[in-house]
Amino acid sequence: AGEGEGAGEGAGEGEGDGGQKIELLHDYGQPEREQVDFSNPFALLASLGKQKEASGKPRVALIYVDGVIQDGDGGAGLFDGDGAAGSDDLRKALREAARDEEVRAIVLRIDSPGGSALASEVIWQAARRAAERKPLVISIGSMAASGGYYIASAGDHIFADPAGIVGSIGVVGGKFVWKDLYAKLGLSTETFSRGRNADLFSSSHPWTDRQRKLVTGWMKQTYDQFTQRILSTRGGKIKHIDDVARGRIFSARQAKDLGLIDEIGGLQQALAHAADQADLADGQYEVKTLPEPRTLADYFGGGAGGGGGADPDAAWRLRPSLGADALLPLLDGPSRRLVGQQLRALRLLQKHPVMLVAPFALSVR
């Protein structure tokens, strides 16, 4: 026995009853920590950017499809609100999970009202390629509507939260014409074009009858492909596609009865089912989130997180938005999310006349 007072963080010296010196170790049994030089900003950023070392255990990859589905990169910046589900990010994450030998199964956690039809197809194809190599389980959060369910149909087994909204198997098409609004504001616009469809995406002129038929044809083709994608994976579980399609939405329990999902359950049940499909017992695996979350060093250094390389948009993402998004932080959490999703959907509609997105915002109370 002995008494003493620590002279430093890791150890201290004291004197026992017999006069012998004893040493007190305050960090006994704790893993050794690397000391960070807080006076050096570069060393501080380097420590913030370090990733957690792998434990060597088998893994279940957890990939989030959160927000409006859009082409290219998704996610949110340091000062942005809710992010989006980018097709490039998710395609890379699915490919990484499929190729990683330590990953034995994959869980897609979907909370999305849909978005770009092209981006939904890109993610669906990537998910099906991954499902050919490893068990792919879907976990639906508050919503998997339109493009969100398009992606969900790629899974081998679908769970949905009890309060989740499922369905909206349909297509939305259109564009905004701002010319009359500009005129009321005292602004005049002129466009010069050559060719019958050169102004198809123009915001200064409405569609002609020929252009409207053209877009309607695209919408029908997209709808047919949507239903065929669903039937290719769930044809034996959905009796009649017309009973669940045509834009209708369902509660999770209704969706289960109709064959749109397999079970009612949350993310933990989906992870457990995926592990069971890969013959992994409790405690024998760890969950790996993909794409890997960005560190603070990634934002300031321009990295994409998880070793994805430089992010050319990092600079502007660090600046607070001066547009309509700047007002979103003034709203409460649920309202901010709903309004943010609708703003992203409206922006996508300016680029894509045909979309797989739910034309409404839902709030479950």
Disulfide bonds with the S-S distance in Angstrom:
none
